[in-house]
Amino acid sequence: MQQIPYPENSFDAAININLLHLVDDPIRMLNEIMRILVPDGHLFIADLRRSLLGYVEDEIRSALTIPEAKSIRRK
């Protein structure tokens, strides 16, 4: 996700589901997604939120808290 093999302005929309909390550098990933989107393209992100289920499911344990997700959005 940090070097997507498509030229700039290749897509009208991108969908990112349950990946944001797994990558080492989410800002780099988001910048790369924005690179391949056309101007005024749409990016849809849905991701897990850390909760008590994290005690039984590793993926949820590593999920972002709401403040963590908001801090990425601001960068």
mmCIF file of the N, C-alpha and C atoms, coordinates in Angstrom:
data_MODEL
# 
_entry.id   MODEL 
# 
loop_
_atom_site.group_PDB 
_atom_site.id 
_atom_site.type_symbol 
_atom_site.label_atom_id 
_atom_site.label_alt_id 
_atom_site.label_comp_id 
_atom_site.label_asym_id 
_atom_site.label_entity_id 
_atom_site.label_seq_id 
_atom_site.pdbx_PDB_ins_code 
_atom_site.Cartn_x 
_atom_site.Cartn_y 
_atom_site.Cartn_z 
_atom_site.occupancy 
_atom_site.B_iso_or_equiv 
_atom_site.pdbx_formal_charge 
_atom_site.auth_seq_id 
_atom_site.auth_comp_id 
_atom_site.auth_asym_id 
_atom_site.auth_atom_id 
_atom_site.pdbx_PDB_model_num 
ATOM 1   N N  . MET A 1 1  ? 0.815   -1.207  0.000   1.00 0.00 ? 1  MET A N  1 
ATOM 2   C CA . MET A 1 1  ? 0.000   0.000   0.000   1.00 0.00 ? 1  MET A CA 1 
ATOM 3   C C  . MET A 1 1  ? 0.853   1.264   0.000   1.00 0.00 ? 1  MET A C  1 
ATOM 4   N N  . GLN A 1 2  ? 2.152   1.123   0.128   1.00 0.00 ? 2  GLN A N  1 
ATOM 5   C CA . GLN A 1 2  ? 2.975   2.319   0.186   1.00 0.00 ? 2  GLN A CA 1 
ATOM 6   C C  . GLN A 1 2  ? 3.642   2.638   -1.145  1.00 0.00 ? 2  GLN A C  1 
ATOM 7   N N  . GLN A 1 3  ? 3.419   1.787   -2.132  1.00 0.00 ? 3  GLN A N  1 
ATOM 8   C CA . GLN A 1 3  ? 3.870   2.057   -3.497  1.00 0.00 ? 3  GLN A CA 1 
ATOM 9   C C  . GLN A 1 3  ? 2.915   1.327   -4.446  1.00 0.00 ? 3  GLN A C  1 
ATOM 10  N N  . ILE A 1 4  ? 1.793   1.942   -4.734  1.00 0.00 ? 4  ILE A N  1 
ATOM 11  C CA . ILE A 1 4  ? 0.748   1.337   -5.552  1.00 0.00 ? 4  ILE A CA 1 
ATOM 12  C C  . ILE A 1 4  ? 1.160   1.424   -7.019  1.00 0.00 ? 4  ILE A C  1 
ATOM 13  N N  . PRO A 1 5  ? 1.117   0.297   -7.748  1.00 0.00 ? 5  PRO A N  1 
ATOM 14  C CA . PRO A 1 5  ? 1.654   0.258   -9.114  1.00 0.00 ? 5  PRO A CA 1 
ATOM 15  C C  . PRO A 1 5  ? 0.715   0.817   -10.189 1.00 0.00 ? 5  PRO A C  1 
ATOM 16  N N  . TYR A 1 6  ? 0.222   2.025   -9.970  1.00 0.00 ? 6  TYR A N  1 
ATOM 17  C CA . TYR A 1 6  ? -0.622  2.706   -10.949 1.00 0.00 ? 6  TYR A CA 1 
ATOM 18  C C  . TYR A 1 6  ? -0.152  4.149   -11.062 1.00 0.00 ? 6  TYR A C  1 
ATOM 19  N N  . PRO A 1 7  ? -0.328  4.745   -12.234 1.00 0.00 ? 7  PRO A N  1 
ATOM 20  C CA . PRO A 1 7  ? 0.067   6.150   -12.388 1.00 0.00 ? 7  PRO A CA 1 
ATOM 21  C C  . PRO A 1 7  ? -0.873  7.083   -11.633 1.00 0.00 ? 7  PRO A C  1 
ATOM 22  N N  . GLU A 1 8  ? -0.420  8.320   -11.473 1.00 0.00 ? 8  GLU A N  1 
ATOM 23  C CA . GLU A 1 8  ? -1.247  9.337   -10.824 1.00 0.00 ? 8  GLU A CA 1 
ATOM 24  C C  . GLU A 1 8  ? -2.579  9.494   -11.551 1.00 0.00 ? 8  GLU A C  1 
ATOM 25  N N  . ASN A 1 9  ? -3.594  9.861   -10.795 1.00 0.00 ? 9  ASN A N  1 
ATOM 26  C CA . ASN A 1 9  ? -4.918  10.152  -11.356 1.00 0.00 ? 9  ASN A CA 1 
ATOM 27  C C  . ASN A 1 9  ? -5.525  8.972   -12.114 1.00 0.00 ? 9  ASN A C  1 
ATOM 28  N N  . SER A 1 10 ? -5.370  7.780   -11.575 1.00 0.00 ? 10 SER A N  1 
ATOM 29  C CA . SER A 1 10 ? -5.867  6.578   -12.254 1.00 0.00 ? 10 SER A CA 1 
ATOM 30  C C  . SER A 1 10 ? -7.286  6.188   -11.869 1.00 0.00 ? 10 SER A C  1 
ATOM 31  N N  . PHE A 1 11 ? -7.760  6.599   -10.705 1.00 0.00 ? 11 PHE A N  1 
ATOM 32  C CA . PHE A 1 11 ? -9.036  6.097   -10.201 1.00 0.00 ? 11 PHE A CA 1 
ATOM 33  C C  . PHE A 1 11 ? -9.943  7.226   -9.738  1.00 0.00 ? 11 PHE A C  1 
ATOM 34  N N  . ASP A 1 12 ? -11.229 7.030   -9.914  1.00 0.00 ? 12 ASP A N  1 
ATOM 35  C CA . ASP A 1 12 ? -12.229 7.978   -9.427  1.00 0.00 ? 12 ASP A CA 1 
ATOM 36  C C  . ASP A 1 12 ? -12.523 7.769   -7.942  1.00 0.00 ? 12 ASP A C  1 
ATOM 37  N N  . ALA A 1 13 ? -12.319 6.550   -7.469  1.00 0.00 ? 13 ALA A N  1 
ATOM 38  C CA . ALA A 1 13 ? -12.619 6.226   -6.074  1.00 0.00 ? 13 ALA A CA 1 
ATOM 39  C C  . ALA A 1 13 ? -11.677 5.133   -5.579  1.00 0.00 ? 13 ALA A C  1 
ATOM 40  N N  . ALA A 1 14 ? -11.457 5.129   -4.264  1.00 0.00 ? 14 ALA A N  1 
ATOM 41  C CA . ALA A 1 14 ? -10.668 4.084   -3.616  1.00 0.00 ? 14 ALA A CA 1 
ATOM 42  C C  . ALA A 1 14 ? -11.389 3.693   -2.330  1.00 0.00 ? 14 ALA A C  1 
ATOM 43  N N  . ILE A 1 15 ? -11.304 2.421   -1.997  1.00 0.00 ? 15 ILE A N  1 
ATOM 44  C CA . ILE A 1 15 ? -11.929 1.901   -0.780  1.00 0.00 ? 15 ILE A CA 1 
ATOM 45  C C  . ILE A 1 15 ? -10.848 1.239   0.062   1.00 0.00 ? 15 ILE A C  1 
ATOM 46  N N  . ASN A 1 16 ? -10.781 1.602   1.329   1.00 0.00 ? 16 ASN A N  1 
ATOM 47  C CA . ASN A 1 16 ? -9.798  1.053   2.254   1.00 0.00 ? 16 ASN A CA 1 
ATOM 48  C C  . ASN A 1 16 ? -10.556 0.538   3.468   1.00 0.00 ? 16 ASN A C  1 
ATOM 49  N N  . ILE A 1 17 ? -10.640 -0.762  3.597   1.00 0.00 ? 17 ILE A N  1 
ATOM 50  C CA . ILE A 1 17 ? -11.415 -1.359  4.693   1.00 0.00 ? 17 ILE A CA 1 
ATOM 51  C C  . ILE A 1 17 ? -10.511 -2.191  5.588   1.00 0.00 ? 17 ILE A C  1 
ATOM 52  N N  . ASN A 1 18 ? -10.491 -1.855  6.866   1.00 0.00 ? 18 ASN A N  1 
ATOM 53  C CA . ASN A 1 18 ? -9.753  -2.586  7.893   1.00 0.00 ? 18 ASN A CA 1 
ATOM 54  C C  . ASN A 1 18 ? -8.279  -2.778  7.569   1.00 0.00 ? 18 ASN A C  1 
ATOM 55  N N  . LEU A 1 19 ? -7.655  -1.752  7.017   1.00 0.00 ? 19 LEU A N  1 
ATOM 56  C CA . LEU A 1 19 ? -6.225  -1.826  6.722   1.00 0.00 ? 19 LEU A CA 1 
ATOM 57  C C  . LEU A 1 19 ? -5.445  -0.721  7.423   1.00 0.00 ? 19 LEU A C  1 
ATOM 58  N N  . LEU A 1 20 ? -6.070  0.387   7.671   1.00 0.00 ? 20 LEU A N  1 
ATOM 59  C CA . LEU A 1 20 ? -5.393  1.554   8.214   1.00 0.00 ? 20 LEU A CA 1 
ATOM 60  C C  . LEU A 1 20 ? -4.604  1.231   9.480   1.00 0.00 ? 20 LEU A C  1 
ATOM 61  N N  . HIS A 1 21 ? -5.159  0.468   10.369  1.00 0.00 ? 21 HIS A N  1 
ATOM 62  C CA . HIS A 1 21 ? -4.496  0.179   11.637  1.00 0.00 ? 21 HIS A CA 1 
ATOM 63  C C  . HIS A 1 21 ? -3.389  -0.867  11.512  1.00 0.00 ? 21 HIS A C  1 
ATOM 64  N N  . LEU A 1 22 ? -3.244  -1.499  10.356  1.00 0.00 ? 22 LEU A N  1 
ATOM 65  C CA . LEU A 1 22 ? -2.247  -2.554  10.192  1.00 0.00 ? 22 LEU A CA 1 
ATOM 66  C C  . LEU A 1 22 ? -0.937  -2.092  9.553   1.00 0.00 ? 22 LEU A C  1 
ATOM 67  N N  . VAL A 1 23 ? -0.942  -0.961  8.862   1.00 0.00 ? 23 VAL A N  1 
ATOM 68  C CA . VAL A 1 23 ? 0.264   -0.530  8.164   1.00 0.00 ? 23 VAL A CA 1 
ATOM 69  C C  . VAL A 1 23 ? 1.178   0.250   9.111   1.00 0.00 ? 23 VAL A C  1 
ATOM 70  N N  . ASP A 1 24 ? 2.485   0.173   8.856   1.00 0.00 ? 24 ASP A N  1 
ATOM 71  C CA . ASP A 1 24 ? 3.459   0.860   9.698   1.00 0.00 ? 24 ASP A CA 1 
ATOM 72  C C  . ASP A 1 24 ? 3.408   2.377   9.541   1.00 0.00 ? 24 ASP A C  1 
ATOM 73  N N  . ASP A 1 25 ? 3.115   2.845   8.340   1.00 0.00 ? 25 ASP A N  1 
ATOM 74  C CA . ASP A 1 25 ? 3.113   4.279   8.072   1.00 0.00 ? 25 ASP A CA 1 
ATOM 75  C C  . ASP A 1 25 ? 1.804   4.662   7.381   1.00 0.00 ? 25 ASP A C  1 
ATOM 76  N N  . PRO A 1 26 ? 0.735   4.866   8.156   1.00 0.00 ? 26 PRO A N  1 
ATOM 77  C CA . PRO A 1 26 ? -0.572  5.144   7.542   1.00 0.00 ? 26 PRO A CA 1 
ATOM 78  C C  . PRO A 1 26 ? -0.593  6.443   6.739   1.00 0.00 ? 26 PRO A C  1 
ATOM 79  N N  . ILE A 1 27 ? 0.189   7.421   7.134   1.00 0.00 ? 27 ILE A N  1 
ATOM 80  C CA . ILE A 1 27 ? 0.218   8.682   6.385   1.00 0.00 ? 27 ILE A CA 1 
ATOM 81  C C  . ILE A 1 27 ? 0.776   8.435   4.985   1.00 0.00 ? 27 ILE A C  1 
ATOM 82  N N  . ARG A 1 28 ? 1.834   7.677   4.894   1.00 0.00 ? 28 ARG A N  1 
ATOM 83  C CA . ARG A 1 28 ? 2.412   7.355   3.585   1.00 0.00 ? 28 ARG A CA 1 
ATOM 84  C C  . ARG A 1 28 ? 1.414   6.600   2.721   1.00 0.00 ? 28 ARG A C  1 
ATOM 85  N N  . MET A 1 29 ? 0.704   5.646   3.333   1.00 0.00 ? 29 MET A N  1 
ATOM 86  C CA . MET A 1 29 ? -0.303  4.887   2.594   1.00 0.00 ? 29 MET A CA 1 
ATOM 87  C C  . MET A 1 29 ? -1.407  5.812   2.076   1.00 0.00 ? 29 MET A C  1 
ATOM 88  N N  . LEU A 1 30 ? -1.906  6.701   2.922   1.00 0.00 ? 30 LEU A N  1 
ATOM 89  C CA . LEU A 1 30 ? -2.973  7.611   2.505   1.00 0.00 ? 30 LEU A CA 1 
ATOM 90  C C  . LEU A 1 30 ? -2.493  8.558   1.411   1.00 0.00 ? 30 LEU A C  1 
ATOM 91  N N  . ASN A 1 31 ? -1.265  9.036   1.516   1.00 0.00 ? 31 ASN A N  1 
ATOM 92  C CA . ASN A 1 31 ? -0.710  9.891   0.468   1.00 0.00 ? 31 ASN A CA 1 
ATOM 93  C C  . ASN A 1 31 ? -0.623  9.145   -0.858  1.00 0.00 ? 31 ASN A C  1 
ATOM 94  N N  . GLU A 1 32 ? -0.267  7.885   -0.806  1.00 0.00 ? 32 GLU A N  1 
ATOM 95  C CA . GLU A 1 32 ? -0.166  7.082   -2.033  1.00 0.00 ? 32 GLU A CA 1 
ATOM 96  C C  . GLU A 1 32 ? -1.555  6.861   -2.643  1.00 0.00 ? 32 GLU A C  1 
ATOM 97  N N  . ILE A 1 33 ? -2.541  6.626   -1.808  1.00 0.00 ? 33 ILE A N  1 
ATOM 98  C CA . ILE A 1 33 ? -3.910  6.485   -2.309  1.00 0.00 ? 33 ILE A CA 1 
ATOM 99  C C  . ILE A 1 33 ? -4.360  7.789   -2.960  1.00 0.00 ? 33 ILE A C  1 
ATOM 100 N N  . MET A 1 34 ? -4.077  8.907   -2.313  1.00 0.00 ? 34 MET A N  1 
ATOM 101 C CA . MET A 1 34 ? -4.468  10.195  -2.880  1.00 0.00 ? 34 MET A CA 1 
ATOM 102 C C  . MET A 1 34 ? -3.749  10.454  -4.207  1.00 0.00 ? 34 MET A C  1 
ATOM 103 N N  . ARG A 1 35 ? -2.537  9.959   -4.356  1.00 0.00 ? 35 ARG A N  1 
ATOM 104 C CA . ARG A 1 35 ? -1.779  10.128  -5.595  1.00 0.00 ? 35 ARG A CA 1 
ATOM 105 C C  . ARG A 1 35 ? -2.475  9.463   -6.773  1.00 0.00 ? 35 ARG A C  1 
ATOM 106 N N  . ILE A 1 36 ? -3.049  8.287   -6.540  1.00 0.00 ? 36 ILE A N  1 
ATOM 107 C CA . ILE A 1 36 ? -3.672  7.558   -7.655  1.00 0.00 ? 36 ILE A CA 1 
ATOM 108 C C  . ILE A 1 36 ? -5.117  7.976   -7.915  1.00 0.00 ? 36 ILE A C  1 
ATOM 109 N N  . LEU A 1 37 ? -5.681  8.786   -6.997  1.00 0.00 ? 37 LEU A N  1 
ATOM 110 C CA . LEU A 1 37 ? -7.043  9.291   -7.223  1.00 0.00 ? 37 LEU A CA 1 
ATOM 111 C C  . LEU A 1 37 ? -7.009  10.513  -8.136  1.00 0.00 ? 37 LEU A C  1 
ATOM 112 N N  . VAL A 1 38 ? -8.037  10.645  -8.959  1.00 0.00 ? 38 VAL A N  1 
ATOM 113 C CA . VAL A 1 38 ? -8.191  11.851  -9.778  1.00 0.00 ? 38 VAL A CA 1 
ATOM 114 C C  . VAL A 1 38 ? -8.493  13.029  -8.848  1.00 0.00 ? 38 VAL A C  1 
ATOM 115 N N  . PRO A 1 39 ? -8.237  14.255  -9.295  1.00 0.00 ? 39 PRO A N  1 
ATOM 116 C CA . PRO A 1 39 ? -8.669  15.398  -8.484  1.00 0.00 ? 39 PRO A CA 1 
ATOM 117 C C  . PRO A 1 39 ? -10.175 15.283  -8.209  1.00 0.00 ? 39 PRO A C  1 
ATOM 118 N N  . ASP A 1 40 ? -10.557 15.566  -7.020  1.00 0.00 ? 40 ASP A N  1 
ATOM 119 C CA . ASP A 1 40 ? -11.949 15.425  -6.571  1.00 0.00 ? 40 ASP A CA 1 
ATOM 120 C C  . ASP A 1 40 ? -12.410 13.969  -6.529  1.00 0.00 ? 40 ASP A C  1 
ATOM 121 N N  . GLY A 1 41 ? -11.455 13.021  -6.526  1.00 0.00 ? 41 GLY A N  1 
ATOM 122 C CA . GLY A 1 41 ? -11.809 11.608  -6.365  1.00 0.00 ? 41 GLY A CA 1 
ATOM 123 C C  . GLY A 1 41 ? -12.299 11.350  -4.947  1.00 0.00 ? 41 GLY A C  1 
ATOM 124 N N  . HIS A 1 42 ? -12.840 10.178  -4.723  1.00 0.00 ? 42 HIS A N  1 
ATOM 125 C CA . HIS A 1 42 ? -13.429 9.834   -3.429  1.00 0.00 ? 42 HIS A CA 1 
ATOM 126 C C  . HIS A 1 42 ? -12.646 8.706   -2.764  1.00 0.00 ? 42 HIS A C  1 
ATOM 127 N N  . LEU A 1 43 ? -12.385 8.878   -1.480  1.00 0.00 ? 43 LEU A N  1 
ATOM 128 C CA . LEU A 1 43 ? -11.724 7.858   -0.678  1.00 0.00 ? 43 LEU A CA 1 
ATOM 129 C C  . LEU A 1 43 ? -12.670 7.470   0.446   1.00 0.00 ? 43 LEU A C  1 
ATOM 130 N N  . PHE A 1 44 ? -12.989 6.182   0.519   1.00 0.00 ? 44 PHE A N  1 
ATOM 131 C CA . PHE A 1 44 ? -13.843 5.655   1.584   1.00 0.00 ? 44 PHE A CA 1 
ATOM 132 C C  . PHE A 1 44 ? -12.965 4.818   2.495   1.00 0.00 ? 44 PHE A C  1 
ATOM 133 N N  . ILE A 1 45 ? -12.954 5.146   3.779   1.00 0.00 ? 45 ILE A N  1 
ATOM 134 C CA . ILE A 1 45 ? -12.169 4.395   4.766   1.00 0.00 ? 45 ILE A CA 1 
ATOM 135 C C  . ILE A 1 45 ? -13.110 3.877   5.840   1.00 0.00 ? 45 ILE A C  1 
ATOM 136 N N  . ALA A 1 46 ? -13.039 2.602   6.094   1.00 0.00 ? 46 ALA A N  1 
ATOM 137 C CA . ALA A 1 46 ? -13.744 1.990   7.221   1.00 0.00 ? 46 ALA A CA 1 
ATOM 138 C C  . ALA A 1 46 ? -12.717 1.152   7.958   1.00 0.00 ? 46 ALA A C  1 
ATOM 139 N N  . ASP A 1 47 ? -12.626 1.330   9.245   1.00 0.00 ? 47 ASP A N  1 
ATOM 140 C CA . ASP A 1 47 ? -11.609 0.600   9.989   1.00 0.00 ? 47 ASP A CA 1 
ATOM 141 C C  . ASP A 1 47 ? -12.155 0.179   11.342  1.00 0.00 ? 47 ASP A C  1 
ATOM 142 N N  . LEU A 1 48 ? -11.508 -0.798  11.918  1.00 0.00 ? 48 LEU A N  1 
ATOM 143 C CA . LEU A 1 48 ? -11.898 -1.288  13.230  1.00 0.00 ? 48 LEU A CA 1 
ATOM 144 C C  . LEU A 1 48 ? -11.599 -0.251  14.297  1.00 0.00 ? 48 LEU A C  1 
ATOM 145 N N  . ARG A 1 49 ? -12.304 -0.333  15.375  1.00 0.00 ? 49 ARG A N  1 
ATOM 146 C CA . ARG A 1 49 ? -12.055 0.511   16.535  1.00 0.00 ? 49 ARG A CA 1 
ATOM 147 C C  . ARG A 1 49 ? -11.691 -0.418  17.689  1.00 0.00 ? 49 ARG A C  1 
ATOM 148 N N  . ARG A 1 50 ? -10.645 -0.063  18.404  1.00 0.00 ? 50 ARG A N  1 
ATOM 149 C CA . ARG A 1 50 ? -10.212 -0.888  19.535  1.00 0.00 ? 50 ARG A CA 1 
ATOM 150 C C  . ARG A 1 50 ? -11.346 -0.963  20.555  1.00 0.00 ? 50 ARG A C  1 
ATOM 151 N N  . SER A 1 51 ? -11.602 -2.167  21.033  1.00 0.00 ? 51 SER A N  1 
ATOM 152 C CA . SER A 1 51 ? -12.674 -2.356  22.007  1.00 0.00 ? 51 SER A CA 1 
ATOM 153 C C  . SER A 1 51 ? -12.345 -3.551  22.892  1.00 0.00 ? 51 SER A C  1 
ATOM 154 N N  . LEU A 1 52 ? -13.262 -3.909  23.745  1.00 0.00 ? 52 LEU A N  1 
ATOM 155 C CA . LEU A 1 52 ? -13.038 -5.055  24.635  1.00 0.00 ? 52 LEU A CA 1 
ATOM 156 C C  . LEU A 1 52 ? -12.874 -6.362  23.865  1.00 0.00 ? 52 LEU A C  1 
ATOM 157 N N  . LEU A 1 53 ? -13.386 -6.411  22.639  1.00 0.00 ? 53 LEU A N  1 
ATOM 158 C CA . LEU A 1 53 ? -13.201 -7.623  21.838  1.00 0.00 ? 53 LEU A CA 1 
ATOM 159 C C  . LEU A 1 53 ? -11.727 -7.889  21.549  1.00 0.00 ? 53 LEU A C  1 
ATOM 160 N N  . GLY A 1 54 ? -10.888 -6.872  21.718  1.00 0.00 ? 54 GLY A N  1 
ATOM 161 C CA . GLY A 1 54 ? -9.455  -7.034  21.515  1.00 0.00 ? 54 GLY A CA 1 
ATOM 162 C C  . GLY A 1 54 ? -8.834  -8.065  22.438  1.00 0.00 ? 54 GLY A C  1 
ATOM 163 N N  . TYR A 1 55 ? -9.487  -8.381  23.522  1.00 0.00 ? 55 TYR A N  1 
ATOM 164 C CA . TYR A 1 55 ? -8.955  -9.406  24.410  1.00 0.00 ? 55 TYR A CA 1 
ATOM 165 C C  . TYR A 1 55 ? -9.040  -10.797 23.804  1.00 0.00 ? 55 TYR A C  1 
ATOM 166 N N  . VAL A 1 56 ? -9.909  -10.968 22.810  1.00 0.00 ? 56 VAL A N  1 
ATOM 167 C CA . VAL A 1 56 ? -10.049 -12.288 22.179  1.00 0.00 ? 56 VAL A CA 1 
ATOM 168 C C  . VAL A 1 56 ? -9.644  -12.290 20.708  1.00 0.00 ? 56 VAL A C  1 
ATOM 169 N N  . GLU A 1 57 ? -9.505  -11.117 20.102  1.00 0.00 ? 57 GLU A N  1 
ATOM 170 C CA . GLU A 1 57 ? -9.205  -11.051 18.674  1.00 0.00 ? 57 GLU A CA 1 
ATOM 171 C C  . GLU A 1 57 ? -8.021  -10.110 18.446  1.00 0.00 ? 57 GLU A C  1 
ATOM 172 N N  . ASP A 1 58 ? -6.900  -10.667 17.953  1.00 0.00 ? 58 ASP A N  1 
ATOM 173 C CA . ASP A 1 58 ? -5.680  -9.872  17.769  1.00 0.00 ? 58 ASP A CA 1 
ATOM 174 C C  . ASP A 1 58 ? -5.883  -8.657  16.880  1.00 0.00 ? 58 ASP A C  1 
ATOM 175 N N  . GLU A 1 59 ? -6.636  -8.789  15.793  1.00 0.00 ? 59 GLU A N  1 
ATOM 176 C CA . GLU A 1 59 ? -6.811  -7.668  14.868  1.00 0.00 ? 59 GLU A CA 1 
ATOM 177 C C  . GLU A 1 59 ? -7.499  -6.491  15.546  1.00 0.00 ? 59 GLU A C  1 
ATOM 178 N N  . ILE A 1 60 ? -8.460  -6.756  16.389  1.00 0.00 ? 60 ILE A N  1 
ATOM 179 C CA . ILE A 1 60 ? -9.150  -5.674  17.085  1.00 0.00 ? 60 ILE A CA 1 
ATOM 180 C C  . ILE A 1 60 ? -8.232  -5.059  18.136  1.00 0.00 ? 60 ILE A C  1 
ATOM 181 N N  . ARG A 1 61 ? -7.371  -5.874  18.736  1.00 0.00 ? 61 ARG A N  1 
ATOM 182 C CA . ARG A 1 61 ? -6.430  -5.358  19.722  1.00 0.00 ? 61 ARG A CA 1 
ATOM 183 C C  . ARG A 1 61 ? -5.515  -4.311  19.097  1.00 0.00 ? 61 ARG A C  1 
ATOM 184 N N  . SER A 1 62 ? -5.155  -4.493  17.829  1.00 0.00 ? 62 SER A N  1 
ATOM 185 C CA . SER A 1 62 ? -4.245  -3.555  17.172  1.00 0.00 ? 62 SER A CA 1 
ATOM 186 C C  . SER A 1 62 ? -4.978  -2.404  16.488  1.00 0.00 ? 62 SER A C  1 
ATOM 187 N N  . ALA A 1 63 ? -6.292  -2.405  16.535  1.00 0.00 ? 63 ALA A N  1 
ATOM 188 C CA . ALA A 1 63 ? -7.077  -1.364  15.862  1.00 0.00 ? 63 ALA A CA 1 
ATOM 189 C C  . ALA A 1 63 ? -6.809  0.004   16.484  1.00 0.00 ? 63 ALA A C  1 
ATOM 190 N N  . LEU A 1 64 ? -7.169  1.046   15.749  1.00 0.00 ? 64 LEU A N  1 
ATOM 191 C CA . LEU A 1 64 ? -6.973  2.412   16.223  1.00 0.00 ? 64 LEU A CA 1 
ATOM 192 C C  . LEU A 1 64 ? -8.093  2.840   17.158  1.00 0.00 ? 64 LEU A C  1 
ATOM 193 N N  . THR A 1 65 ? -7.733  3.640   18.146  1.00 0.00 ? 65 THR A N  1 
ATOM 194 C CA . THR A 1 65 ? -8.760  4.289   18.951  1.00 0.00 ? 65 THR A CA 1 
ATOM 195 C C  . THR A 1 65 ? -9.296  5.466   18.135  1.00 0.00 ? 65 THR A C  1 
ATOM 196 N N  . ILE A 1 66 ? -10.406 6.008   18.527  1.00 0.00 ? 66 ILE A N  1 
ATOM 197 C CA . ILE A 1 66 ? -10.961 7.159   17.809  1.00 0.00 ? 66 ILE A CA 1 
ATOM 198 C C  . ILE A 1 66 ? -9.977  8.338   17.820  1.00 0.00 ? 66 ILE A C  1 
ATOM 199 N N  . PRO A 1 67 ? -9.351  8.683   18.968  1.00 0.00 ? 67 PRO A N  1 
ATOM 200 C CA . PRO A 1 67 ? -8.379  9.785   18.936  1.00 0.00 ? 67 PRO A CA 1 
ATOM 201 C C  . PRO A 1 67 ? -7.179  9.493   18.015  1.00 0.00 ? 67 PRO A C  1 
ATOM 202 N N  . GLU A 1 68 ? -6.715  8.240   17.964  1.00 0.00 ? 68 GLU A N  1 
ATOM 203 C CA . GLU A 1 68 ? -5.611  7.903   17.064  1.00 0.00 ? 68 GLU A CA 1 
ATOM 204 C C  . GLU A 1 68 ? -6.008  8.095   15.600  1.00 0.00 ? 68 GLU A C  1 
ATOM 205 N N  . ALA A 1 69 ? -7.193  7.668   15.248  1.00 0.00 ? 69 ALA A N  1 
ATOM 206 C CA . ALA A 1 69 ? -7.662  7.825   13.867  1.00 0.00 ? 69 ALA A CA 1 
ATOM 207 C C  . ALA A 1 69 ? -7.800  9.307   13.513  1.00 0.00 ? 69 ALA A C  1 
ATOM 208 N N  . LYS A 1 70 ? -8.317  10.104  14.433  1.00 0.00 ? 70 LYS A N  1 
ATOM 209 C CA . LYS A 1 70 ? -8.462  11.537  14.178  1.00 0.00 ? 70 LYS A CA 1 
ATOM 210 C C  . LYS A 1 70 ? -7.119  12.209  14.030  1.00 0.00 ? 70 LYS A C  1 
ATOM 211 N N  . SER A 1 71 ? -6.111  11.767  14.776  1.00 0.00 ? 71 SER A N  1 
ATOM 212 C CA . SER A 1 71 ? -4.788  12.388  14.660  1.00 0.00 ? 71 SER A CA 1 
ATOM 213 C C  . SER A 1 71 ? -4.160  12.110  13.290  1.00 0.00 ? 71 SER A C  1 
ATOM 214 N N  . ILE A 1 72 ? -4.424  10.947  12.704  1.00 0.00 ? 72 ILE A N  1 
ATOM 215 C CA . ILE A 1 72 ? -3.923  10.642  11.363  1.00 0.00 ? 72 ILE A CA 1 
ATOM 216 C C  . ILE A 1 72 ? -4.616  11.527  10.343  1.00 0.00 ? 72 ILE A C  1 
ATOM 217 N N  . ARG A 1 73 ? -5.893  11.736  10.503  1.00 0.00 ? 73 ARG A N  1 
ATOM 218 C CA . ARG A 1 73 ? -6.656  12.556  9.571   1.00 0.00 ? 73 ARG A CA 1 
ATOM 219 C C  . ARG A 1 73 ? -6.139  13.992  9.537   1.00 0.00 ? 73 ARG A C  1 
ATOM 220 N N  . ARG A 1 74 ? -5.645  14.482  10.624  1.00 0.00 ? 74 ARG A N  1 
ATOM 221 C CA . ARG A 1 74 ? -5.202  15.879  10.710  1.00 0.00 ? 74 ARG A CA 1 
ATOM 222 C C  . ARG A 1 74 ? -3.848  16.116  10.056  1.00 0.00 ? 74 ARG A C  1 
ATOM 223 N N  . LYS A 1 75 ? -3.066  15.081  9.818   1.00 0.00 ? 75 LYS A N  1 
ATOM 224 C CA . LYS A 1 75 ? -1.700  15.268  9.297   1.00 0.00 ? 75 LYS A CA 1 
ATOM 225 C C  . LYS A 1 75 ? -1.685  15.560  7.820   1.00 0.00 ? 75 LYS A C  1 
# 
